[in-house]
Amino acid sequence: MLTSTVATLACAFAFVSAAAVGVIVAIMLNANRVEAERQYDRVEAAIESQVRLRRHRLENLADAGLLQPIFDASLPRPALQWGFARFASRFLDFDGAYLVTASGKVLAGVEGGQAAGQAGYEGLRHFAAELPGAMATTTHAAPTTTSGPLNAFLRSDGQETLGVVIADLRAASMAGARTPSPAGPAYLVGYRRTTASLLEDLAQRYRVPNVRIVGERPPDRLTRRDIVSADGAIRAWLTWTPDRPGDAMMRQFFWALAGVGLLFIAIFAYVFHRLRHAGTQITLREQQIQRLAGQDELSHLPNRRTFDLRLDQELAQLGRTKSGLAVLMLDLDRFKAVNDTYGHNAGDELIRQVAKRLTTILRVGDTVARLGGDEFGIIQTHMNEPGASAALGQRILDSLTEPFEIAGVAVTIGCSIGIAHGPQDGADRGTLMRLADTALYQAKNEGRNRYSFFEPQMNRALQVKRMVEEDLRNAINRDELLLHYQPQVSIDGATIVGVEALVRWPHPVHGMIPPSEFIGIAEERGLIMPLSEWVLRRACEQALKWPGIKLAVNVSPIQFRHKDFVASVIRILDETGFDPGRLELELTEGVVVEDADAAENAMMDLRAHGIGLALDDFGTGYSSLIYLRRFAFDKIKIDRSFLEYMETTGESAILVHSVVHLGRALGLRVCAEGVETTEQHRFLQAVGCHELQGFLFSKGVPPREIDRLLALDQPFEKQLAA
């Protein structure tokens, strides 16, 4: 009986132990598999992140205008090579890089800091047959990573492994929203050697142990990534040592079972306890991963994804709680100046400090998130008091206008805030965020460093702008605009020496619209370049019949700073056959104030083609004299505001007299704008002004009126005799 009982108990114990061991082994194997899958995903994410990093870097360089100079294939080869080598050393982290055409012709190349040519590029095909200009030699499905216009992949010849990146420069995001000329480069090809230090950095950054490249195929598919050769064969693999949390778990359970031995209940209690503990750890790890996925890495605030989820949750509860909420969109003022002055590290530190201040301002239950860049979003819940959002907005303004200590320097910024309320303004996330963004735009237009509530008329104003934008776009495309010309006459008033082109818009509904009402919208909505090109082209075509007459065309700062401005001017002159020596571009101080070096280069390029340059509205800016000393202007135009008060204030007359003598001393022609009386004419004639322009002679008139005036011997005899 005892034996039988013992045997039964032994069998039962053996069965239960075997079952327990089986369960533990299954858990071990599953834990090892799950961890191996996670590591595989992290390796893929690491490779993808490098591609995104390079894509963002190239797009940021394009947005900053730093990528555009390499499109100019008309430059001499040494200049192009020098420029590309300088660009690659400053902004690219490749061991070798080439600028090539779609046919595979190398325009410029760098290898190890030294110039490289076609031979170096052809040698690169030993690793990658996908390079521009090459025909694929294999149908093998090579693993690549594509992110928009950027293609990246690993290639190995069995001895060395390279990471190759091919960027399509013809894409808009890589060309700064411009399609390069067919003569320019089409691709940027770069490579980086996969070194031991690079792999070690990847292993540490993404918590994947012992990342390496091997020449023998690892047996486990979850611990390898194929590396294809140029001929499609696989001669190398990216592999790593997987974590095996299940093995450690098995060792713990084995010694636990051995330790408790015959204590059946204790064994099962211990196993249960350990299983529960393991489950808790896994849950905590999953929660940590979810938290990191919903958190902004720089500010440690919730990111846009978390912000959207919480806003959706709060909106879903509005009907039950019977309380409102407010969405506040924040944009930091003068943040770009901090980045440009003190560097991006200072900008990052500023973002972190702003996040801390915003966190301390909010109530429990409210949410602040970093939406991207210098933009933040706030969800203010339980809005039972109408003025609560205004009070919060003011607290934010007061807090963020206090100086920030950045790298030992006191930095002062501000912020603009747009506020929308739910459900009054909108009951869904998309509507509220759009309306808050509209209010933010209004706050910026009103002078920044303030908050603005959404109001229905803001939508109407945006609708009007969109309508004007669409109508203006159609007017440009349909050739529905007009040009009027205002004569520029000699100092004696007897001869027309030039004309200034003035665009007019005969709107079918609103009548004749002056440029003051639509130029700003054209600049804001990205229409200034097609509008300016239309004006220049039409003016050159019409002025061809006025030989010997200067043609003055105004240039906006946004137009001048465009990367294609100089090229477009030269192209239009070539296409119309207009003499560059007769063209005079009128620039304001705003053209050169933002980037003086770039402006100087563009102006020298224009002067090299024989195009004249005039400084318009001279005297209205505080630094005009500085610009006269540095930049190669041919003419200055005295602003009309000085002539308005010249007859009543002696100061204005003295200033006009001084400007004229300054211009003559510098060898510049001087033109006075806004001449309306014969007294003004006589004064300007006496002080030595060269040219006159104003209503005394003529307003802006159609081309046929210019034809009539040029046919007269004394076109302004009556005006001067009055």
Phi, psi and omega per residue, in radians:
M1 nan -0.848 3.133
L2 -1.116 -0.743 3.132
T3 -1.070 -0.780 3.117
S4 -1.056 -0.725 3.122
T5 -1.136 -0.749 3.115
V6 -1.097 -0.771 3.130
A7 -1.079 -0.750 3.114
T8 -1.072 -0.806 3.116
L9 -1.100 -0.687 3.125
A10 -1.115 -0.761 3.103
C11 -1.100 -0.778 3.115
A12 -1.052 -0.775 3.114
F13 -1.073 -0.767 3.136
A14 -1.090 -0.741 3.127
F15 -1.107 -0.824 -3.135
V16 -1.131 -0.721 3.122
S17 -1.092 -0.766 3.117
A18 -1.083 -0.737 3.107
A19 -1.092 -0.751 3.131
A20 -1.099 -0.783 3.115
V21 -1.079 -0.717 3.109
G22 -1.051 -0.754 3.095
V23 -1.081 -0.759 -3.117
I24 -1.128 -0.740 3.118
V25 -1.085 -0.736 3.119
A26 -1.077 -0.756 3.102
I27 -1.089 -0.730 3.122
M28 -1.032 -0.876 -3.116
L29 -1.091 -0.701 3.133
N30 -1.163 -0.721 3.110
A31 -1.092 -0.727 3.101
N32 -1.103 -0.723 -3.137
R33 -1.147 -0.796 -3.138
V34 -1.058 -0.785 3.140
E35 -1.138 -0.665 3.100
A36 -1.111 -0.711 3.090
E37 -1.107 -0.712 3.118
R38 -1.125 -0.709 3.119
Q39 -1.154 -0.696 3.081
Y40 -1.043 -0.765 3.112
D41 -1.107 -0.649 3.129
R42 -1.178 -0.645 3.082
V43 -1.111 -0.791 3.098
E44 -1.077 -0.722 3.118
A45 -1.123 -0.629 3.120
A46 -1.118 -0.771 3.131
I47 -1.136 -0.793 3.133
E48 -1.078 -0.666 -3.123
S49 -1.129 -0.633 3.098
Q50 -1.126 -0.659 3.093
V51 -1.139 -0.821 3.130
R52 -1.065 -0.680 3.134
L53 -1.054 -0.802 3.139
R54 -1.209 -0.631 3.079
R55 -1.084 -0.863 -3.136
H56 -1.077 -0.679 -3.141
R57 -1.100 -0.791 3.133
L58 -1.155 -0.707 3.110
E59 -1.136 -0.688 3.097
N60 -1.140 -0.687 3.082
L61 -1.117 -0.658 3.097
A62 -1.146 -0.810 3.134
D63 -1.063 -0.607 -3.139
A64 -1.400 -0.058 -3.134
G65 1.393 0.189 -3.100
L66 -1.514 -0.347 -3.138
L67 -1.496 -0.436 -3.012
Q68 -1.087 -0.691 -3.104
P69 -0.983 -0.443 -3.120
I70 -1.321 -0.102 3.091
F71 -1.373 -0.278 -3.033
D72 -1.377 1.536 3.140
A73 -1.306 -0.148 3.131
S74 -1.330 -0.227 3.127
L75 -1.125 2.614 3.025
P76 -1.020 2.631 -3.068
R77 -0.999 -0.735 3.116
P78 -1.089 -0.700 3.139
A79 -1.162 -0.727 3.113
L80 -1.120 -0.742 3.126
Q81 -1.113 -0.751 3.137
W82 -1.108 -0.788 -3.131
G83 -1.101 -0.720 -3.134
F84 -1.208 -0.697 3.117
A85 -1.084 -0.738 3.107
R86 -1.122 -0.745 3.124
F87 -1.104 -0.770 -3.107
A88 -1.135 -0.699 -3.107
S89 -1.191 -0.519 -3.098
R90 -1.527 -0.599 -2.930
F91 -2.153 -0.240 -3.099
L92 -1.945 2.473 3.140
D93 -1.913 0.798 3.123
F94 -1.758 2.648 2.972
D95 -1.291 -0.493 3.088
G96 -2.650 2.542 -3.123
A97 -2.583 2.530 3.138
Y98 -2.349 2.538 3.008
L99 -1.896 1.958 -2.972
V100 -2.256 2.772 3.014
T101 -1.459 3.029 3.126
A102 -1.124 -0.431 3.131
S103 -1.489 -0.025 3.118
G104 1.619 0.165 3.098
K105 -1.347 2.233 -3.126
V106 -1.443 2.115 3.059
L107 -1.595 -0.572 3.112
A108 -2.812 2.625 -3.130
G109 -2.714 2.684 3.131
V110 -2.402 2.279 3.055
E111 -2.281 2.004 3.101
G112 1.016 0.620 3.139
G113 1.450 -0.063 -3.137
Q114 -1.929 2.674 3.119
A115 -1.101 2.468 3.123
A116 -2.388 2.661 -3.071
G117 -2.194 -2.608 -3.045
Q118 -1.104 -0.625 -3.117
A119 -1.106 -0.739 3.109
G120 -1.114 -0.681 3.132
Y121 -1.171 -0.722 3.098
E122 -1.110 -0.616 3.085
G123 -1.108 -0.517 3.127
L124 -1.156 -0.437 3.118
R125 -1.199 -0.246 2.980
H126 -1.001 -0.483 3.126
F127 -1.759 -0.633 -2.999
A128 -2.360 2.042 3.094
A129 -1.494 -0.090 -3.086
E130 -1.496 0.042 -3.072
L131 -1.127 2.636 3.106
P132 -0.979 2.378 -3.138
G133 1.601 -0.103 -3.115
A134 -1.866 2.575 3.029
M135 -1.619 2.323 -3.134
A136 -1.095 2.368 -3.106
T137 -1.816 0.077 -3.087
T138 -2.600 2.660 3.061
T139 -1.769 0.135 3.138
H140 -1.068 2.321 3.129
A141 -1.321 1.560 -3.094
A142 -1.331 2.315 3.107
P143 -1.215 2.106 3.103
T144 -2.233 2.886 3.063
T145 -2.138 2.069 -3.125
T146 -1.993 2.270 3.094
S147 -2.372 1.596 -3.085
G148 1.177 -2.196 -3.111
P149 -1.488 0.241 -3.056
L150 -2.094 2.238 3.135
N151 -2.059 2.214 -3.104
A152 -2.346 2.542 -3.131
F153 -2.836 2.840 3.056
L154 -1.747 2.461 3.082
R155 -2.418 2.540 -3.122
S156 -2.472 2.528 3.019
D157 -1.792 0.227 -3.097
G158 1.638 -0.347 3.135
Q159 -1.979 -0.672 -3.088
E160 -2.367 2.549 -3.115
T161 -2.120 2.302 3.139
L162 -2.096 2.529 2.914
G163 -1.719 2.027 -3.036
V164 -1.876 2.381 3.118
V165 -2.189 2.255 3.066
I166 -2.102 2.018 3.136
A167 -1.877 2.163 3.111
D168 -1.395 1.755 -3.093
L169 -1.246 -0.193 3.112
R170 -1.333 -0.323 3.111
A171 -1.146 2.579 -3.092
A172 -1.077 -0.697 -3.106
S173 -1.161 -0.441 3.121
M174 -1.609 -0.241 -3.066
A175 -1.906 0.222 -3.129
G176 1.147 0.791 3.130
A177 1.041 0.661 3.140
R178 -2.494 2.486 3.058
T179 -1.608 2.007 -3.121
P180 -1.088 2.728 3.073
S181 -1.148 2.624 -3.136
P182 -1.043 -0.413 -3.141
A183 -1.325 -0.244 -3.090
G184 -1.478 3.083 3.127
P185 -1.154 2.647 -3.140
A186 -1.900 -0.515 -3.035
Y187 -2.404 2.588 2.913
L188 -1.927 2.042 -3.108
V189 -1.959 2.164 3.110
G190 -2.356 2.731 3.085
Y191 -2.465 2.744 3.086
R192 -2.431 2.307 3.128
R193 -1.242 2.401 3.116
T194 -1.497 1.639 -3.085
T195 -1.626 2.959 3.121
A196 -1.119 -0.678 3.129
S197 -1.147 -0.662 3.095
L198 -1.095 -0.781 3.124
L199 -1.152 -0.661 3.106
E200 -1.111 -0.704 3.092
D201 -1.109 -0.724 3.094
L202 -1.072 -0.735 -3.129
A203 -1.096 -0.759 -3.134
Q204 -1.217 -0.732 -3.071
R205 -1.161 -0.658 -3.053
Y206 -1.938 0.220 3.037
R207 0.978 0.856 3.064
V208 -2.152 1.901 -3.007
P209 -1.235 2.528 2.922
N210 0.963 0.868 3.058
V211 -1.260 2.292 -3.069
R212 -2.739 2.929 3.074
I213 -1.979 2.235 -3.079
V214 -2.163 2.800 3.140
G215 -1.721 -0.076 3.076
E216 -1.975 2.450 -3.062
R217 -1.214 2.035 3.076
P218 -1.117 2.520 -3.046
P219 -1.258 -0.548 -3.062
D220 -1.532 2.116 -3.108
R221 -1.164 -0.403 -3.129
L222 -1.440 -0.059 3.138
T223 -2.122 0.440 3.121
R224 -2.563 2.679 2.999
R225 -2.387 2.150 -3.087
D226 -1.130 2.476 3.025
I227 -2.094 1.984 -3.020
V228 -1.498 2.522 3.032
S229 -1.524 3.060 -3.111
A230 -1.110 -0.528 3.140
D231 -1.547 0.117 3.119
G232 1.618 -0.221 3.118
A233 -1.322 2.715 3.117
I234 -1.847 1.922 -3.111
R235 -2.011 -0.064 -3.138
A236 -2.611 2.717 3.129
W237 -2.375 2.462 2.963
L238 -1.509 2.128 -3.077
T239 -2.406 2.956 -3.110
W240 -2.728 2.903 3.125
T241 -1.631 2.027 -3.075
P242 -1.296 2.525 2.960
D243 -1.202 2.483 -3.127
R244 -2.195 1.285 3.131
P245 -1.093 -0.450 3.127
G246 -1.166 -0.618 3.106
D247 -1.114 -0.787 3.102
A248 -1.073 -0.691 3.116
M249 -1.098 -0.711 -3.135
M250 -1.108 -0.700 3.120
R251 -1.107 -0.711 3.118
Q252 -1.096 -0.814 -3.107
F253 -1.190 -0.627 3.131
F254 -1.072 -0.860 3.136
W255 -1.200 -0.510 3.052
A256 -1.147 -0.776 3.106
L257 -1.119 -0.750 3.115
A258 -1.151 -0.610 -3.087
G259 -1.223 -0.685 -3.114
V260 -1.476 -0.305 3.044
G261 0.910 -2.015 -3.014
L262 -1.410 -0.060 -3.118
L263 -1.390 1.548 -3.021
F264 -1.046 -0.803 -3.084
I265 -1.187 -0.709 3.137
A266 -1.114 -0.654 3.126
I267 -1.044 -0.869 -3.122
F268 -1.175 -0.616 3.072
A269 -1.111 -0.763 -3.140
Y270 -1.125 -0.776 3.121
V271 -1.050 -0.781 3.126
F272 -1.047 -0.772 3.141
H273 -1.078 -0.797 -3.123
R274 -1.155 -0.678 3.094
L275 -1.099 -0.743 3.114
R276 -1.119 -0.700 3.106
H277 -1.100 -0.752 3.114
A278 -1.094 -0.731 3.098
G279 -1.076 -0.684 3.106
T280 -1.103 -0.734 3.130
Q281 -1.111 -0.720 3.103
I282 -1.115 -0.734 3.115
T283 -1.088 -0.765 3.117
L284 -1.085 -0.694 3.117
R285 -1.125 -0.756 3.108
E286 -1.100 -0.706 3.102
Q287 -1.107 -0.680 3.112
Q288 -1.118 -0.734 3.113
I289 -1.095 -0.773 3.112
Q290 -1.095 -0.683 3.123
R291 -1.114 -0.755 3.124
L292 -1.134 -0.610 3.119
A293 -1.177 -0.449 -3.131
G294 -1.793 0.231 -3.056
Q295 -2.118 2.449 3.034
D296 -1.305 2.232 -3.023
E297 -1.166 -0.629 -3.059
L298 -1.362 -0.897 -3.042
S299 -1.585 -0.253 -3.038
H300 1.096 0.325 3.005
L301 -1.599 2.857 2.978
P302 -0.979 2.570 3.120
N303 -1.610 -3.051 -3.085
R304 -1.075 -0.669 -3.138
R305 -1.059 -0.801 3.119
T306 -1.158 -0.684 3.108
F307 -1.028 -0.792 3.138
D308 -1.093 -0.755 -3.136
L309 -1.099 -0.787 -3.121
R310 -1.181 -0.658 3.105
L311 -1.131 -0.714 3.071
D312 -1.071 -0.719 3.123
Q313 -1.116 -0.778 -3.120
E314 -1.163 -0.670 3.115
L315 -1.158 -0.600 3.121
A316 -1.172 -0.432 -3.113
Q317 -1.629 -0.051 -3.074
L318 -1.040 -0.755 -3.125
G319 -1.138 -0.530 -3.111
R320 -1.454 -0.692 -3.073
T321 -1.446 -0.332 -3.121
K322 1.051 0.432 3.102
S323 -2.176 2.733 -3.107
G324 -1.681 -3.124 3.059
L325 -2.531 2.897 3.093
A326 -2.263 2.456 3.032
V327 -1.922 2.135 3.133
L328 -1.957 2.166 3.056
M329 -1.819 2.172 -3.073
L330 -2.003 2.423 3.032
D331 -2.350 2.175 -3.083
L332 -1.245 2.359 3.057
D333 -1.541 2.454 3.094
R334 1.118 0.357 3.088
F335 -1.175 -0.690 -3.139
K336 -1.074 -0.633 3.128
A337 -1.116 -0.650 3.094
V338 -1.125 -0.781 3.115
N339 -1.071 -0.792 -3.083
D340 -1.198 -0.609 -3.053
T341 -1.455 -0.789 -3.005
Y342 -1.922 -0.115 3.108
G343 1.747 2.879 -3.066
H344 -1.225 -0.492 3.075
N345 -1.093 -0.713 3.078
A346 -1.135 -0.678 3.082
G347 -1.079 -0.713 3.101
D348 -1.116 -0.747 3.120
E349 -1.109 -0.663 3.095
L350 -1.093 -0.723 3.106
I351 -1.046 -0.761 -3.136
R352 -1.107 -0.744 -3.129
Q353 -1.203 -0.666 3.063
V354 -1.070 -0.732 3.127
A355 -1.057 -0.726 3.124
K356 -1.118 -0.754 -3.142
R357 -1.135 -0.731 3.127
L358 -1.114 -0.657 -3.139
T359 -1.102 -0.689 -3.117
T360 -1.263 -0.401 -3.105
I361 -1.354 -0.620 -2.989
L362 -1.306 2.709 3.011
R363 -1.396 2.847 3.014
V364 -1.121 2.288 -3.107
G365 1.809 -0.404 3.054
D366 -1.413 2.809 -3.071
T367 -2.232 2.318 2.976
V368 -2.138 2.375 -3.093
A369 -2.423 2.643 2.996
R370 -1.628 2.078 -3.063
L371 -1.540 -0.287 -3.132
G372 2.479 2.521 3.137
G373 0.990 -2.190 3.077
D374 -1.849 0.507 -3.136
E375 -1.860 2.350 3.114
F376 -2.245 2.681 3.077
G377 -2.231 2.505 -3.134
I378 -2.262 2.357 3.003
I379 -1.905 1.979 3.121
Q380 -1.785 1.992 -3.056
T381 -1.723 2.997 3.098
H382 0.917 0.976 -3.120
M383 -1.472 1.388 3.127
N384 -1.581 -0.324 3.137
E385 -1.945 2.274 -3.069
P386 -1.062 -0.581 -3.079
G387 -1.547 0.104 -3.069
A388 -1.135 -0.730 -3.124
S389 -1.207 -0.628 3.078
A390 -1.123 -0.725 3.114
A391 -1.108 -0.707 3.106
L392 -1.142 -0.753 3.114
G393 -1.034 -0.711 3.135
Q394 -1.193 -0.673 3.093
R395 -1.077 -0.695 3.124
I396 -1.120 -0.805 3.126
L397 -1.051 -0.788 -3.130
D398 -1.091 -0.682 -3.095
S399 -1.251 -0.779 -3.033
L400 -1.395 -0.248 3.060
T401 -1.454 -0.216 3.024
E402 -1.207 2.455 -3.073
P403 -1.037 2.566 3.045
F404 -1.837 2.426 3.092
E405 -1.576 1.848 -3.092
I406 -2.156 1.979 3.098
A407 0.949 0.705 3.108
G408 1.368 0.129 -3.113
V409 -2.115 2.383 3.079
A410 -1.391 2.059 -3.095
V411 -1.994 2.272 3.139
T412 -1.983 2.229 3.074
I413 -2.260 -2.900 3.028
G414 -2.681 -2.942 3.078
C415 -2.694 2.683 3.035
S416 -1.943 2.426 -3.010
I417 -2.250 2.317 2.992
G418 -2.006 2.364 -3.018
I419 -2.190 2.298 3.015
A420 -2.281 2.530 -3.072
H421 -1.931 2.492 3.016
G422 -2.048 2.466 0.085
P423 -1.604 0.101 -3.063
Q424 -0.993 -0.886 -3.109
D425 -1.476 -0.543 -3.122
G426 -3.035 2.680 -3.078
A427 -1.999 0.112 3.090
D428 -2.258 2.776 -3.020
R429 -1.060 -0.850 -3.087
G430 -1.019 -0.754 -3.130
T431 -1.151 -0.831 -3.111
L432 -1.077 -0.754 -3.129
M433 -1.191 -0.643 3.104
R434 -1.159 -0.729 -3.132
L435 -1.217 -0.691 3.073
A436 -1.102 -0.659 3.095
D437 -1.166 -0.631 3.057
T438 -1.099 -0.760 3.092
A439 -1.119 -0.641 3.080
L440 -1.084 -0.740 3.102
Y441 -1.060 -0.680 3.107
Q442 -1.138 -0.740 3.120
A443 -1.061 -0.677 3.107
K444 -1.177 -0.704 3.137
N445 -1.153 -0.491 -3.117
E446 -1.475 0.065 3.057
G447 2.148 -0.012 3.126
R448 1.186 3.039 -3.130
N449 0.913 0.891 3.125
R450 -2.775 2.933 3.042
Y451 -1.987 2.662 -3.110
S452 -2.449 2.323 3.067
F453 -1.501 2.557 3.055
F454 -1.173 2.348 3.057
E455 -2.288 2.557 -3.063
P456 -0.960 -0.585 -3.108
Q457 -1.153 -0.367 3.069
M458 -1.104 -0.699 3.088
N459 -1.123 -0.701 3.136
R460 -1.126 -0.687 3.103
A461 -1.095 -0.721 3.103
L462 -1.143 -0.673 3.110
Q463 -1.106 -0.684 3.099
V464 -1.100 -0.773 3.127
K465 -1.069 -0.760 3.131
R466 -1.104 -0.671 3.116
M467 -1.126 -0.812 3.112
V468 -1.072 -0.730 3.121
E469 -1.018 -0.848 -3.108
E470 -1.142 -0.767 3.126
D471 -1.105 -0.712 3.139
L472 -1.159 -0.710 3.104
R473 -1.047 -0.773 3.122
N474 -1.150 -0.689 3.138
A475 -1.087 -0.689 3.100
I476 -1.153 -0.832 -3.095
N477 -1.146 -0.573 -3.093
R478 -1.635 0.075 3.120
D479 1.034 0.809 -3.089
E480 -1.761 0.038 3.110
L481 -1.498 2.848 3.116
L482 -2.212 2.727 3.018
L483 -2.051 2.270 2.927
H484 -1.918 2.785 -3.077
Y485 -2.291 2.330 3.052
Q486 -1.858 2.182 -3.094
P487 -1.154 2.560 2.925
Q488 -1.976 2.091 -2.949
V489 -1.970 2.795 3.078
S490 -1.156 2.869 -3.022
I491 -1.103 -0.479 3.103
D492 -1.443 -0.069 3.108
G493 1.324 0.192 -3.033
A494 -1.711 -0.355 -2.984
T495 -2.309 2.388 2.986
I496 -1.449 2.065 -3.123
V497 -1.810 -0.277 -3.130
G498 -2.921 2.949 3.070
V499 -2.381 2.528 3.062
E500 -1.831 2.178 -3.139
A501 -1.360 2.276 -3.118
L502 -2.248 2.095 -3.083
V503 -1.403 2.490 3.081
R504 -2.279 2.590 -3.119
W505 -2.140 1.793 3.076
P506 -1.416 1.560 -3.084
H507 -1.276 2.378 -3.091
P508 -1.139 -0.376 -3.119
V509 -1.861 -0.815 -3.006
H510 -1.669 0.041 3.115
G511 1.365 -2.765 -3.095
M512 -1.264 2.081 -3.114
I513 -1.853 2.146 3.127
P514 -1.283 2.800 -3.089
P515 -1.109 -0.465 -3.140
S516 -1.054 -0.354 -3.086
E517 -1.709 -0.166 -3.131
F518 -2.321 -0.222 3.117
I519 -1.121 -0.734 3.127
G520 -1.054 -0.732 3.103
I521 -1.152 -0.666 3.110
A522 -1.087 -0.707 3.100
E523 -1.183 -0.712 -3.089
E524 -1.222 -0.625 -3.031
R525 -1.738 0.200 3.062
G526 1.338 0.411 3.135
L527 -1.800 -0.014 -3.022
I528 -1.149 -0.611 -3.135
M529 -1.191 -0.908 3.090
P530 -1.093 -0.616 3.095
L531 -1.127 -0.815 -3.111
S532 -1.137 -0.699 3.111
E533 -1.128 -0.662 3.085
W534 -1.095 -0.799 -3.135
V535 -1.051 -0.858 -3.096
L536 -1.102 -0.776 -3.122
R537 -1.100 -0.851 -3.104
R538 -1.147 -0.700 3.129
A539 -1.101 -0.729 3.112
C540 -1.126 -0.715 3.126
E541 -1.102 -0.773 -3.092
Q542 -1.306 -0.567 -3.105
A543 -1.378 -0.123 3.102
L544 -1.055 -0.501 -3.109
K545 -1.494 0.076 3.119
W546 -2.036 1.210 -3.068
P547 -1.079 2.497 3.122
G548 1.414 -0.046 -3.109
I549 -1.763 2.267 3.058
K550 -1.208 2.495 3.082
L551 -1.992 2.025 3.124
A552 -1.772 2.268 -3.140
V553 -2.259 2.253 3.131
N554 -1.311 2.547 3.126
V555 -2.210 2.183 3.105
S556 -1.391 2.700 3.108
P557 -1.001 -0.720 -3.135
I558 -1.122 -0.736 3.110
Q559 -1.092 -0.782 -3.093
F560 -1.120 -0.656 -3.105
R561 -1.365 -0.116 3.120
H562 -1.145 2.445 -3.055
K563 -1.095 -0.399 -3.094
D564 -1.785 0.169 -2.993
F565 -1.067 -0.967 -3.086
V566 -1.047 -0.773 -3.132
A567 -1.077 -0.694 -3.124
S568 -1.180 -0.662 3.106
V569 -1.090 -0.840 -3.127
I570 -1.096 -0.706 -3.139
R571 -1.092 -0.778 -3.120
I572 -1.137 -0.698 3.090
L573 -1.078 -0.730 3.112
D574 -1.132 -0.746 -3.082
E575 -1.223 -0.612 -3.112
T576 -1.572 -0.292 -3.088
G577 1.312 0.316 -3.120
F578 -1.394 2.428 -3.117
D579 -1.195 2.063 3.131
P580 -1.010 -0.507 -3.133
G581 -1.185 -0.287 3.100
R582 -1.636 -0.146 -3.101
L583 -1.604 2.357 3.127
E584 -2.302 2.019 3.135
L585 -1.610 2.206 -3.139
E586 -1.667 2.061 -3.089
L587 -1.982 2.585 3.017
T588 -1.816 2.969 3.119
E589 -1.033 -0.523 3.139
G590 -1.053 -0.377 3.134
V591 -1.170 -0.664 -3.012
V592 -1.861 -0.154 -3.009
V593 -1.247 -0.517 -3.050
E594 -1.390 -0.809 -3.108
D595 -2.435 1.550 -3.046
A596 -1.116 -0.668 -3.114
D597 -1.116 -0.827 3.119
A598 -1.119 -0.693 3.116
A599 -1.098 -0.734 3.138
E600 -1.096 -0.718 3.116
N601 -1.104 -0.773 3.139
A602 -1.124 -0.715 -3.130
M603 -1.165 -0.685 3.090
M604 -1.126 -0.639 3.099
D605 -1.130 -0.753 3.111
L606 -1.122 -0.748 3.126
R607 -1.100 -0.614 3.132
A608 -1.098 -0.452 3.104
H609 -1.592 0.077 3.085
G610 1.561 0.112 -3.098
I611 -1.439 2.338 3.121
G612 -1.451 2.697 -3.122
L613 -2.277 2.299 3.126
A614 -2.139 2.408 3.067
L615 -1.589 1.888 -3.080
D616 -1.451 2.726 3.095
D617 0.950 0.701 -3.100
F618 -1.101 2.372 3.114
G619 1.779 -0.235 -3.117
T620 -1.500 -0.273 3.125
G621 -1.852 2.711 -3.059
Y622 -1.325 -0.265 -3.027
S623 -2.140 0.431 -3.110
S624 -1.037 -0.689 -3.135
L625 -1.071 -0.663 3.095
I626 -1.068 -0.743 -3.131
Y627 -1.180 -0.639 3.105
L628 -1.086 -0.619 -3.140
R629 -1.264 -0.592 -3.011
R630 -1.633 -0.694 -2.959
F631 -1.780 2.642 -3.002
A632 -1.532 1.246 3.075
F633 -1.463 2.629 3.069
D634 -1.745 -0.441 -3.037
K635 -2.607 2.602 2.972
I636 -2.070 2.513 3.128
K637 -2.010 2.049 -3.132
I638 -1.243 2.220 -3.091
D639 -1.106 2.502 -3.082
R640 -1.079 -0.380 -3.108
S641 -1.110 -0.518 3.122
F642 -1.237 -0.621 -3.126
L643 -1.304 -0.470 -3.125
E644 -1.069 -0.647 -3.072
Y645 -1.864 0.108 -3.059
M646 -1.126 -0.571 -3.090
E647 -1.429 -0.286 -3.098
T648 -1.914 -0.396 -3.135
T649 -2.173 2.278 3.129
G650 -1.184 -0.481 -3.140
E651 -1.072 -0.734 -3.134
S652 -1.116 -0.727 3.121
A653 -1.099 -0.700 3.114
I654 -1.121 -0.739 -3.137
L655 -1.113 -0.766 3.120
V656 -1.080 -0.789 3.111
H657 -1.020 -0.738 -3.126
S658 -1.172 -0.732 -3.131
V659 -1.108 -0.758 3.131
V660 -1.046 -0.838 -3.135
H661 -1.164 -0.607 3.075
L662 -1.095 -0.808 3.131
G663 -1.075 -0.786 3.136
R664 -1.119 -0.648 3.124
A665 -1.142 -0.560 3.138
L666 -1.540 0.034 3.139
G667 1.336 0.449 -3.114
L668 -1.854 2.544 2.972
R669 -1.290 2.525 -3.111
V670 -2.095 2.182 3.107
C671 -2.095 2.295 3.121
A672 -1.750 2.208 3.093
E673 -1.641 2.715 3.042
G674 1.314 0.481 3.098
V675 -1.312 2.083 -3.041
E676 -2.199 -0.245 -3.090
T677 -2.250 2.727 3.098
T678 -1.175 -0.524 3.087
E679 -1.095 -0.766 3.078
Q680 -1.055 -0.714 3.129
H681 -1.063 -0.819 -3.108
R682 -1.128 -0.697 3.123
F683 -1.105 -0.836 -3.130
L684 -1.115 -0.620 3.078
Q685 -1.144 -0.670 -3.104
A686 -1.212 -0.626 -3.090
V687 -1.483 -0.096 3.032
G688 1.687 0.409 3.065
C689 -1.149 2.592 -3.079
H690 -1.559 -0.767 -3.011
E691 -2.361 2.708 -3.113
L692 -2.280 2.643 3.124
Q693 -2.670 2.261 3.122
G694 2.880 3.118 -3.069
F695 -1.193 -0.302 3.063
L696 -0.999 -0.619 -3.121
F697 -1.704 -0.898 -3.124
S698 -3.006 2.584 2.910
K699 -1.461 -3.088 3.042
G700 -1.167 2.218 -3.042
V701 -2.257 2.804 3.103
P702 -1.124 2.852 -3.119
P703 -1.006 -0.620 -3.106
R704 -1.119 -0.538 3.094
E705 -1.236 -0.630 3.048
I706 -1.093 -0.703 3.078
D707 -0.994 -0.774 -3.117
R708 -1.138 -0.776 -3.110
L709 -1.140 -0.673 3.142
L710 -1.199 -0.400 3.127
A711 -1.365 -0.228 -3.112
L712 -1.580 2.562 3.082
D713 -1.295 -0.708 3.123
Q714 -2.227 1.390 -2.993
P715 -1.153 -0.419 -3.068
F716 -2.070 0.489 -3.094
E717 -1.090 -0.737 -3.124
K718 -1.137 -0.763 -3.119
Q719 -1.085 -0.711 -3.090
L720 -1.318 -0.432 -3.134
A721 -1.454 -0.278 -3.088
A722 -1.227 nan nan
